[in-house]
Amino acid sequence: MSLALLPVFYGLGAALLWGAADFAGGVSSRHANVYRVVLTAEWAGLVVLLPLPFIYQEALPPLLTLVLAAVASAAGTFGLTFLYRALAEGQMSVAAPVSGLLGAVIPMLVSAVTEGFPGYVKTGGFLLALVSIWLVSSGEGLGNTLKLRWKVLRLPVMAALMFGAYFVLMHAASREATFWPLIAARTTGVAVMLAYVLAARQPAAPPSRIWPLAMLGGILDVAANAMYVLAGQSGRLDMAAVLGSLYPGTTVLLAWLLLKEKLKSPQMAGVLSALVAIILIAA
């Protein structure tokens, strides 16, 4: 594979895995407390990560790198919680895409300032990708989606702000290392969620029947995070973040296939426009 295509490959891998992880987390949260689901997903992902830096003999990075990863994780964990609550309370075809659309704007702006203008073709691809995410979000038709009230959008928007912060901070933290920043991030996520669950005096684990799906969501999520880190290491922040933010397409398609949620014509147009956007971004 051409080195120029590596960030595209990794970014799309992150989108596929994040979308599947959010689907698993959203379904789990319909049957159990969202905070217990997120905690289970966090520690399951951490268990998978822990051996990797020793297997690949990765040196421990500077403390600042680990601190940046920890802050990124705190933002990402809160974002994930907001998103899972939104997925549990409303249609997946609205909550996930809105958070993905707005979450991609922040790293795009930061990248334009820190890494320069990416070129007209790639910029066109980025903008078309944002349009595709919006189209995919139109589960109730474009008119109704545009009329969504703040009550419906509040949680997805809060998730988007947290995800945007995660994209930027994790990109900065993973410039010199791969697995240790991911472990620092995941450890922080476990600590944050465990502290909340204990403070709320709630059981730390969801019902046993939910464990497999919640753990699967955590493992898929950590694999997606690794793909995002690799995309950022091999390319630009905006490319990694925008391609990764196409994950709602995966979530919506899984909801259509497995939960029989209706897929409208604008959503199909969004999937097709995403394919065109990928071609432009890869050009």
C-alpha positions as CSV (number, residue, x, y, z in Angstrom):
1,M,0.0,0.0,0.0
2,S,1.2,3.5,-0.9
3,L,2.4,5.5,2.2
4,A,0.2,8.4,1.0
5,L,-2.9,6.1,1.5
6,L,-2.0,4.9,5.0
7,P,-3.8,7.7,6.8
8,V,-6.9,7.1,4.7
9,F,-6.8,3.4,5.5
10,Y,-6.3,4.0,9.2
11,G,-8.9,6.8,9.3
12,L,-11.5,4.6,7.6
13,G,-10.6,1.8,10.0
14,A,-11.3,4.1,12.9
15,A,-14.6,5.1,11.4
16,L,-15.7,1.4,11.0
17,L,-14.6,0.4,14.4
18,W,-16.0,3.5,16.2
19,G,-19.3,3.0,14.5
20,A,-19.5,-0.6,15.6
21,A,-18.4,0.3,19.1
22,D,-21.1,3.0,19.4
23,F,-23.7,0.6,18.1
24,A,-22.8,-2.0,20.8
25,G,-22.7,0.7,23.5
26,G,-26.0,2.2,22.4
27,V,-27.8,-1.2,22.5
28,S,-26.2,-2.0,25.8
29,S,-27.3,1.3,27.3
30,R,-31.0,0.6,26.3
31,H,-30.9,-2.4,28.8
32,A,-28.6,-1.1,31.5
33,N,-27.3,2.1,33.3
34,V,-25.2,4.0,30.8
35,Y,-22.4,4.7,33.3
36,R,-22.0,1.0,34.2
37,V,-21.9,0.2,30.4
38,V,-19.2,2.8,29.8
39,L,-17.1,1.6,32.8
40,T,-17.3,-1.9,31.6
41,A,-16.2,-0.8,28.1
42,E,-13.3,1.2,29.5
43,W,-11.8,-1.6,31.6
44,A,-12.3,-4.2,28.9
45,G,-10.4,-2.0,26.4
46,L,-7.6,-1.4,29.0
47,V,-7.1,-5.2,29.6
48,V,-6.5,-5.6,25.8
49,L,-4.1,-2.7,25.7
50,L,-1.9,-3.4,28.7
51,P,0.4,-6.1,27.2
52,L,1.0,-4.3,23.9
53,P,3.8,-1.8,24.8
54,F,5.8,-4.7,26.3
55,I,5.1,-7.0,23.3
56,Y,6.3,-4.2,20.9
57,Q,9.0,-2.9,23.3
58,E,7.7,0.7,23.2
59,A,9.7,3.1,25.4
60,L,7.8,5.1,28.0
61,P,7.2,8.6,26.6
62,P,7.7,11.9,28.5
63,L,5.2,12.7,31.3
64,L,3.6,15.6,29.3
65,T,2.6,13.1,26.6
66,L,0.9,10.9,29.2
67,V,-0.8,14.0,30.8
68,L,-2.2,15.1,27.4
69,A,-3.5,11.6,26.8
70,A,-5.1,11.5,30.2
71,V,-6.9,14.9,29.6
72,A,-7.9,13.7,26.1
73,S,-9.4,10.6,27.7
74,A,-11.4,12.5,30.3
75,A,-12.9,14.5,27.4
76,G,-13.5,11.4,25.4
77,T,-15.1,9.5,28.3
78,F,-17.5,12.3,29.0
79,G,-18.3,12.5,25.3
80,L,-18.9,8.8,25.1
81,T,-21.2,9.0,28.1
82,F,-23.2,11.8,26.6
83,L,-23.4,9.9,23.3
84,Y,-24.5,6.6,24.9
85,R,-27.2,8.5,26.8
86,A,-28.4,10.1,23.6
87,L,-28.4,6.7,21.8
88,A,-30.3,5.1,24.6
89,E,-32.9,7.9,24.7
90,G,-33.4,8.6,21.0
91,Q,-32.9,7.2,17.5
92,M,-29.4,6.2,16.7
93,S,-29.8,7.8,13.3
94,V,-29.9,11.2,14.8
95,A,-27.7,11.1,17.9
96,A,-24.5,9.6,16.5
97,P,-24.3,11.6,13.2
98,V,-24.8,15.0,14.9
99,S,-22.0,14.3,17.4
100,G,-19.8,13.1,14.5
101,L,-20.5,16.1,12.4
102,L,-19.8,18.8,15.0
103,G,-16.9,16.8,16.5
104,A,-15.0,16.9,13.2
105,V,-15.2,20.7,12.9
106,I,-12.9,21.5,15.8
107,P,-9.9,19.5,14.6
108,M,-10.4,20.8,11.1
109,L,-10.0,24.4,12.4
110,V,-7.1,23.5,14.6
111,S,-5.3,21.7,11.8
112,A,-5.8,24.6,9.4
113,V,-4.0,26.9,11.9
114,T,-1.2,24.5,13.0
115,E,-0.6,22.5,9.8
116,G,-1.6,24.9,7.1
117,F,-4.2,24.8,4.3
118,P,-4.6,21.2,3.1
119,G,-5.4,22.1,-0.6
120,Y,-8.6,22.7,-2.4
121,V,-9.3,19.1,-3.4
122,K,-8.9,17.7,0.2
123,T,-10.8,20.7,1.6
124,G,-13.6,19.9,-0.8
125,G,-13.5,16.3,0.4
126,F,-13.6,17.4,4.1
127,L,-16.7,19.6,3.4
128,L,-18.4,16.8,1.5
129,A,-17.7,14.4,4.3
130,L,-19.4,16.8,6.7
131,V,-22.4,17.0,4.4
132,S,-22.5,13.3,4.2
133,I,-22.6,13.0,7.9
134,W,-25.5,15.5,8.0
135,L,-27.4,13.5,5.3
136,V,-26.9,10.3,7.2
137,S,-28.4,11.9,10.2
138,S,-31.7,12.6,8.4
139,G,-33.5,9.5,9.7
140,E,-36.8,11.4,9.9
141,G,-36.3,13.4,6.6
142,L,-34.3,16.5,6.1
143,G,-37.1,18.9,7.2
144,N,-37.6,17.2,10.5
145,T,-33.9,16.9,11.2
146,L,-33.4,20.6,10.6
147,K,-36.3,21.3,13.1
148,L,-34.8,19.2,15.9
149,R,-35.1,21.0,19.1
150,W,-32.3,21.7,21.6
151,K,-33.8,19.1,23.9
152,V,-33.0,16.5,21.3
153,L,-29.6,17.9,20.2
154,R,-28.3,18.8,23.7
155,L,-26.5,15.5,24.4
156,P,-25.1,15.0,20.9
157,V,-23.7,18.6,20.9
158,M,-22.1,18.1,24.3
159,A,-20.6,14.8,23.0
160,A,-19.3,16.6,19.9
161,L,-17.4,19.2,22.0
162,M,-15.8,16.5,24.0
163,F,-14.9,14.4,20.9
164,G,-13.4,17.5,19.2
165,A,-11.2,18.0,22.3
166,Y,-10.3,14.3,22.2
167,F,-9.3,14.4,18.6
168,V,-6.9,17.4,19.1
169,L,-5.4,16.4,22.4
170,M,-4.9,12.7,21.5
171,H,-3.2,13.7,18.2
172,A,-0.8,15.8,20.2
173,A,-0.1,13.1,22.7
174,S,0.6,10.3,20.2
175,R,3.2,12.0,18.1
176,E,6.1,10.1,19.7
177,A,4.4,6.9,21.0
178,T,1.4,4.7,20.3
179,F,0.5,2.3,23.1
180,W,1.5,4.2,26.2
181,P,-0.7,7.2,25.4
182,L,-3.6,4.9,24.7
183,I,-3.0,3.1,28.1
184,A,-2.8,6.5,29.9
185,A,-6.0,7.5,28.2
186,R,-7.8,4.3,29.0
187,T,-6.6,4.2,32.6
188,T,-8.0,7.8,33.1
189,G,-11.3,6.7,31.6
190,V,-11.6,3.8,34.0
191,A,-10.7,6.0,37.0
192,V,-13.2,8.8,36.0
193,M,-16.1,6.3,35.5
194,L,-15.3,4.3,38.6
195,A,-15.2,7.4,40.7
196,Y,-18.5,8.5,39.4
197,V,-20.2,5.1,39.9
198,L,-18.9,4.9,43.4
199,A,-19.9,8.5,44.3
200,A,-23.4,7.7,43.0
201,R,-23.4,4.5,45.1
202,Q,-24.3,2.4,42.1
203,P,-23.2,-1.1,41.3
204,A,-20.1,-1.0,39.1
205,A,-21.2,-3.6,36.6
206,P,-24.2,-3.9,34.4
207,P,-26.4,-7.0,34.5
208,S,-24.4,-10.1,33.5
209,R,-26.3,-10.6,30.3
210,I,-25.0,-7.1,29.1
211,W,-21.4,-7.8,29.8
212,P,-20.4,-9.4,26.5
213,L,-21.9,-6.6,24.4
214,A,-20.5,-3.9,26.6
215,M,-17.1,-5.5,26.6
216,L,-17.2,-5.9,22.8
217,G,-18.0,-2.2,22.5
218,G,-14.9,-1.4,24.7
219,I,-12.6,-3.6,22.6
220,L,-13.9,-2.2,19.4
221,D,-13.5,1.4,20.7
222,V,-9.9,0.9,21.8
223,A,-9.1,-0.7,18.4
224,A,-10.6,2.4,16.8
225,N,-8.5,4.7,19.0
226,A,-5.4,2.9,17.9
227,M,-6.4,3.3,14.2
228,Y,-7.0,7.0,14.8
229,V,-3.5,7.4,16.4
230,L,-1.9,5.6,13.5
231,A,-3.9,7.9,11.1
232,G,-2.5,10.9,12.8
233,Q,1.0,9.6,12.9
234,S,1.0,8.9,9.2
235,G,-0.9,12.0,8.1
236,R,-2.6,15.3,9.1
237,L,-4.9,15.9,12.1
238,D,-7.8,17.0,9.9
239,M,-7.6,13.9,7.6
240,A,-7.5,11.5,10.6
241,A,-10.4,13.3,12.4
242,V,-12.7,13.8,9.4
243,L,-12.3,10.2,8.2
244,G,-12.7,8.9,11.7
245,S,-15.9,11.1,12.1
246,L,-17.6,9.1,9.3
247,Y,-18.3,6.5,12.0
248,P,-22.0,7.4,12.2
249,G,-22.5,5.7,8.8
250,T,-21.5,2.4,10.4
251,T,-23.7,3.0,13.4
252,V,-26.7,3.8,11.1
253,L,-26.1,0.9,8.8
254,L,-25.9,-1.5,11.8
255,A,-29.1,0.0,13.2
256,W,-30.8,-0.5,9.8
257,L,-29.5,-4.1,9.5
258,L,-30.0,-5.4,13.0
259,L,-32.6,-3.1,14.6
260,K,-34.7,-2.6,11.5
261,E,-34.5,1.2,11.8
262,K,-35.6,2.7,8.5
263,L,-33.0,4.1,6.2
264,K,-34.3,7.1,4.2
265,S,-33.2,8.2,0.8
266,P,-31.1,11.2,2.2
267,Q,-29.2,8.7,4.3
268,M,-28.4,6.6,1.2
269,A,-27.3,9.8,-0.5
270,G,-25.1,10.5,2.5
271,V,-23.4,7.1,2.2
272,L,-22.7,7.7,-1.5
273,S,-21.4,11.2,-0.8
274,A,-19.1,9.8,1.9
275,L,-17.6,7.5,-0.7
276,V,-16.9,10.5,-3.0
277,A,-15.5,12.5,-0.1
278,I,-13.1,9.6,0.6
279,I,-11.8,9.7,-2.9
280,L,-11.2,13.4,-2.8
281,I,-9.5,13.2,0.6
282,A,-7.2,10.4,-0.7
283,A,-6.4,12.4,-3.9
